[in-house]
């Protein structure tokens, strides 16, 4: 969206330059207007560079976020598995030797 707005402003600035150039032949445009247009062009170029840098930075951040989400899902799954295993390995409150032997056999 920002790039589209910048393109629109660029077109407006180009139209202003052309208008100033065509009026300049009939009546000389004030030098201040020409300087201001040159300043606006420089500012627009600077903003275009900043937008490009921001776009690259955002793309990098998005890629890192996707990697984080993938790793988080994997870690979450592993944690759930470990919690399940720990829960299954817990002896009951009144665990007898026979119950423990049975559980060991089941786990093996």
C-alpha positions as CSV (number, residue, x, y, z in Angstrom):
1,X,0.0,0.0,0.0
2,X,2.8,2.3,0.9
3,X,4.5,1.6,-2.4
4,X,1.3,2.4,-4.3
5,X,0.9,5.7,-2.5
6,X,4.6,6.5,-3.2
7,X,4.0,5.7,-6.9
8,X,1.0,8.0,-7.0
9,X,2.9,10.8,-5.3
10,X,5.7,10.3,-7.8
11,X,3.3,10.7,-10.7
12,X,1.9,13.9,-9.2
13,X,5.4,15.2,-8.7
14,X,6.2,14.4,-12.4
15,X,3.1,16.2,-13.5
16,X,4.1,19.2,-11.4
17,X,7.5,19.2,-13.0
18,X,6.0,19.1,-16.5
19,X,3.5,21.8,-15.7
20,X,6.3,24.0,-14.3
21,X,8.5,23.3,-17.4
22,X,5.7,24.2,-19.8
23,X,4.8,27.4,-17.9
24,X,8.5,28.2,-17.6
25,X,8.8,28.9,-21.4
26,X,5.9,31.4,-21.3
27,X,6.8,33.0,-18.0
28,X,9.9,32.2,-16.0
29,X,9.0,30.1,-12.9
30,X,10.4,31.3,-9.6
31,X,13.7,29.6,-8.7
32,X,12.3,28.7,-5.3
33,X,9.7,26.5,-6.8
34,X,12.3,24.6,-8.8
35,X,14.4,24.1,-5.8
36,X,11.5,22.9,-3.7
37,X,10.6,20.4,-6.5
38,X,14.2,19.1,-6.5
39,X,14.0,18.8,-2.7
40,X,10.8,16.8,-3.0
41,X,12.4,14.5,-5.6
42,X,15.3,13.8,-3.2
43,X,12.9,13.2,-0.3
44,X,10.8,10.8,-2.5
45,X,13.9,8.9,-3.5
46,X,15.0,8.6,0.2
47,X,11.5,7.4,1.1
48,X,11.5,4.8,-1.7
49,X,14.9,3.5,-0.4
50,X,13.5,3.3,3.1
51,X,10.4,1.5,1.9
52,X,12.6,-1.1,0.1
53,X,14.7,-1.6,3.2
54,X,11.6,-2.0,5.3
55,X,10.1,-4.5,2.9
56,X,13.3,-6.6,3.0
57,X,13.4,-6.4,6.8
58,X,9.7,-7.4,7.1
59,X,10.3,-10.3,4.7
60,X,13.2,-11.5,6.9
61,X,11.1,-11.1,10.0
62,X,8.3,-13.1,8.4
63,X,10.6,-15.9,7.5
64,X,12.0,-16.0,11.0
65,X,8.5,-16.0,12.5
66,X,7.5,-19.0,10.3
67,X,10.6,-20.9,11.4
68,X,9.7,-20.1,15.1
69,X,6.2,-21.4,14.6
70,X,7.4,-24.6,13.1
71,X,9.9,-25.2,15.9
72,X,7.4,-24.3,18.5
73,X,4.9,-26.8,17.1
74,X,7.6,-29.5,17.2
75,X,8.6,-28.7,20.8
76,X,5.0,-28.6,21.9
77,X,4.4,-32.0,20.4
78,X,7.5,-33.4,22.1
79,X,6.5,-31.9,25.4
80,X,3.1,-33.5,25.2
81,X,4.7,-36.9,24.4
82,X,7.1,-36.6,27.4
83,X,4.3,-35.6,29.7
84,X,2.3,-38.6,28.6
85,X,5.2,-40.9,29.1
86,X,5.8,-39.4,32.6
87,X,2.2,-39.8,33.4
88,X,2.2,-43.5,32.3
89,X,5.4,-44.2,34.2
90,X,4.1,-42.9,37.6
91,X,3.4,-45.6,40.1
92,X,0.0,-45.4,41.7
93,X,-0.5,-44.3,45.3
94,X,-0.7,-47.9,46.5
95,X,1.6,-49.6,44.0
96,X,2.4,-53.2,44.8
97,X,5.3,-55.2,43.5
98,X,3.0,-57.1,41.2
99,X,1.5,-53.9,39.8
100,X,4.9,-52.5,39.1
101,X,6.1,-55.7,37.4
102,X,3.0,-55.6,35.2
103,X,3.6,-52.0,34.3
104,X,7.3,-52.7,33.4
105,X,6.2,-55.6,31.3
106,X,3.6,-53.5,29.5
107,X,6.2,-50.7,28.9
108,X,8.7,-53.2,27.5
